[in-house]
Amino acid sequence: MTRSKLRSSSSLLKEAIPGFKRVALLGDQGVSEALIKASEAEAQAMGLQTLRLRVAAPNPDLEGAFAVFRQEHADALLILEEPVVGVHAKRIAELAARDRLPTIFAPSRVGAGGLLAYGTSQVESIRRMAVYVDKVLKGANPGELPVERVTPYELIVNLNTARDIGITMPPEVLKRADRVIQ
């Protein structure tokens, strides 16, 4: 298994779906703007048009969101790793497949059925947190512990979804994948 090199989700979508111009960003209305702003800036830096949409708990209007994506001619959908969209990941993937809209989720949501999953490993993050907790329990001052960044990124490609929505995954993307679902 080769670990994916750090790149943006938008660049992966652009590589997997040549010619796409407009990416929709789906996030949770109840959380900070930081992640959606960063994702939007990455996409715009690559020359992509962005459409941001935030949904609210407890019953997000996903049908309404997808109506907006269709109306605004979104070419792909980046689902942020935020609570409401995470809880409804499977339904989001189903709606995206219905509309033949390529998606990219965080690796923790790979089971939802999106086209791509990309980001840091949740397993590695939890392992690193456990090391920090162990240090604190052994007497380390939390304020003196260095800040660490989880750097192994995972790229997962779902060829079942690609086939269902009519996308041929480029060989270069498949070569870099840490996992391919067939």
C-alpha positions, 0 to 999 in steps of 0.5 A: 500500500502506498500512502497518498501524497498530500493534495487537496480534495479538489485537485483529486476531483479534478484529476478524476473528472477531467473538465469539471468546473464547478464543485459544490461544498456540503457542510453543517450549518452548526459548525465553524466556517473554517473548514468550508472556507479552506475548502472553498479557497483550495478549489478557487485557487485551482480555478474552480467555481464553488457552490457552498451549501450548509444543512442543519440538524436534526433533519437536513433538507438533503432533497432541497440541497440536491435540487440546488446542486442540479439547478446550479449545475454542480459537476462534483460534490465535496462533503465536509467531515462535519457532524450533520453531513457525516451522520447522513453520509449514506443518504447523501451518497444515494442522492448523489448516485441518483443524480450521477454526481461524483462525490468525495468524502472523508475516509471515515465515511467510505462505507457511505458509497461515494466515488472517492474518499480522501483525508487523514486516517481516523485510525492514525488520529486516534492512535496519536491521541492515545499517545498524548493521553498516555503522556499526560497521565504519566505527568506531562504538562499538556501545555508543553507537549508539541502539536502534531499533525496527522500526515498519512492521507488515505485515498480510497476509490470506489469503482462500483460507484464510478461504474454506477454513475458512468465515470471511468477512473483514470489509471493515475488515480487508481495507482495512487489509491491506498484502497480500491473498492470493486 
